[in-house]
Amino acid sequence: MTTTSATVEPQATQLSETSSQLGKLLETYGEIAAILPVLTGLLVTTQLRLRGAGALVVNIAIAAVTRQVIVELKKQAGTHSVEGAATPVVQAPSDDEEYTIVHSVPGRIRLRIPRLQTDAAFAKRLESLLLTQDIVLGVRMNRTASSIAIRYDGANLTELELGMRLLHLLEQAEQDGADG
C-alpha cells in the first residue's frame, strides 16, 4: 500500500489547523501557557524519579523546551511570542530532595534548599560563591524558609546554562564544607 500526496496533504492541513487552534487557545488562556511548563517539568521529573541536582537541571531544560513549543504554537496561530513572560518552574517538594525550584522568571530564580536552615556555614559559602559570579546581580537569602532568591543577568544565558552554573556552585559550596 502506498501513501499518496492526496492523503498526506489533508493530514498536514489538519495538523496545521490543530496547531493553530492550540496556539489560539494558549493565547486566549494565558494561565495555561504559564502553568504548562510547570506541569511538564513535574511530570517528567516525577516519572523519571529524579531528585536533587538531577531534577533541577532536567526541570529547567524541560520548562525551556515547553516554553519554546508554546511560542511556536502561538506563532502558528498568528500571535506574538511570550518571550520574557513570567513562567514559574516548580518541582514537587519532597523530604529527600536537596534543591527545589520554587519560582523562576527571566532574570530571577528562587530555590528551596533545606540545608540553608540547618547549616549556616553552607549558606554563607553559597552566598559568597554566588556573589562572585559575573551574571549575579543580587542574592537574598531567607534561612528560616530555606529559600534563596537570585537576581541574574540572563541576556546571553540560556536556562540550561543557568541551571548548570547553579548546580556547579551548589556542589562547590557543599564540597568546600566537606574539605574544611
C-alpha positions in Angstrom: 0.0 0.0 0.0 1.4 3.4 -1.0 0.7 6.7 0.5 -0.3 9.3 -2.0 0.0 13.1 -1.7 -3.8 13.2 -1.7 -3.9 11.5 1.7 -0.8 13.2 3.2 -2.0 16.7 2.3 -5.2 16.6 4.3 -3.4 15.2 7.3 -0.8 18.0 7.1 -3.5 20.6 6.8 -5.4 19.1 9.7 -2.2 19.1 11.8 -1.5 22.7 10.9 -5.1 23.7 11.8 -4.8 21.8 15.1 -1.6 23.6 15.9 -3.1 26.9 15.1 -6.1 26.2 17.3 -3.8 25.2 20.1 -1.9 28.4 19.7 -5.1 30.5 19.9 -6.2 28.6 23.0 -2.8 29.2 24.6 -3.1 32.9 23.7 -6.6 33.2 25.0 -6.0 31.4 28.2 -2.6 32.7 29.3 -2.8 30.8 32.6 -2.5 27.5 30.7 0.7 28.8 28.9 2.1 29.8 32.3 1.4 26.5 34.1 2.2 24.1 31.3 6.0 24.3 31.8 5.4 23.7 35.5 3.3 20.6 34.9 5.5 19.2 32.2 8.6 19.6 34.5 6.8 17.9 37.3 5.6 15.1 35.1 9.0 14.3 33.7 10.9 14.6 37.0 8.3 12.5 38.8 8.1 9.8 36.1 11.9 9.6 36.0 12.0 9.7 39.8 14.7 12.4 39.7 15.7 14.2 42.9 18.1 16.9 43.9 20.6 18.2 41.4 19.4 16.0 38.5 15.8 17.1 38.9 17.0 20.8 38.9 18.7 20.5 35.6 16.0 18.4 33.9 13.3 20.6 35.2 14.9 23.7 33.8 15.6 22.0 30.4 12.0 20.7 30.2 10.5 24.0 31.1 12.6 25.8 28.4 11.6 23.3 25.7 7.9 23.5 26.7 8.0 27.3 26.6 9.6 27.1 23.1 6.8 24.8 21.9 4.2 27.3 23.3 5.9 30.1 21.5 5.9 28.1 18.2 2.2 27.2 18.6 1.4 30.9 19.2 3.3 31.9 16.1 1.3 29.4 14.1 -1.8 31.0 15.4 -0.5 34.3 14.2 0.0 35.7 17.7 3.1 37.3 19.3 5.6 35.3 21.3 5.6 35.2 25.1 9.3 36.0 25.4 10.1 37.3 28.8 6.7 36.2 30.2 6.7 35.2 33.9 6.5 31.5 33.9 7.1 29.7 37.2 9.1 26.5 37.2 8.2 24.3 40.2 9.1 20.9 41.4 7.0 18.9 43.9 8.6 19.2 47.3 9.9 16.1 48.9 11.7 15.4 52.1 14.7 13.8 50.3 15.2 16.5 47.7 18.2 18.7 48.0 17.1 21.6 45.8 13.7 22.7 44.5 12.9 25.5 42.1 10.2 27.4 43.8 9.8 30.1 41.1 11.6 31.3 38.0 11.2 34.2 35.7 13.7 35.6 33.3 16.3 37.4 35.5 15.2 35.9 38.8 15.1 32.4 40.3 14.1 31.2 43.8 15.4 27.9 45.2 14.4 26.0 48.2 17.4 24.4 49.8 16.6 22.7 53.2 20.2 22.7 54.2 20.2 26.6 54.4 18.1 26.3 57.5 20.4 24.0 59.4 23.9 24.8 58.1 24.9 28.5 58.4 28.4 27.9 57.1 27.0 26.3 53.9 24.6 29.2 53.5 27.5 31.7 53.8 29.7 29.8 51.3 26.8 29.6 48.8 26.0 33.3 49.1 29.7 34.2 48.7 30.1 31.9 45.7 27.0 33.4 44.0 28.1 37.0 44.6 31.5 36.3 42.8 29.6 35.3 39.6 29.6 38.0 36.9 25.9 37.2 36.0 24.6 37.5 39.6 23.1 40.9 40.3 21.9 40.1 43.8 21.2 37.4 46.3 18.5 37.4 49.0 18.5 34.5 51.5 15.9 33.5 54.0 17.4 30.8 56.0 14.2 30.3 58.1 12.3 29.5 55.0 15.2 27.5 53.4 15.0 29.9 50.5 17.4 31.8 48.3 16.4 34.3 45.6 19.0 35.1 42.9 18.7 38.0 40.5 20.8 37.5 37.5 21.6 39.0 34.1 20.3 36.4 31.7 21.0 38.4 28.5 23.3 35.8 26.9 22.4 32.8 29.1 20.0 30.0 28.4 18.0 28.4 31.2 20.0 25.2 30.8 23.3 27.2 31.2 22.0 28.9 34.2 21.0 25.6 35.7 24.4 24.1 35.1 26.1 27.1 36.7 23.9 27.0 39.7 24.4 23.2 40.1 28.2 23.7 39.9 28.0 26.4 42.6 25.8 24.3 44.9 28.2 21.4 44.5 31.2 23.7 45.2 29.6 25.1 48.3 29.0 21.5 49.6 32.5 20.4 48.8 34.1 23.4 50.4 32.3 22.5 53.6 33.4 18.8 53.4 37.1 20.0 52.8 37.1 22.5 55.7 
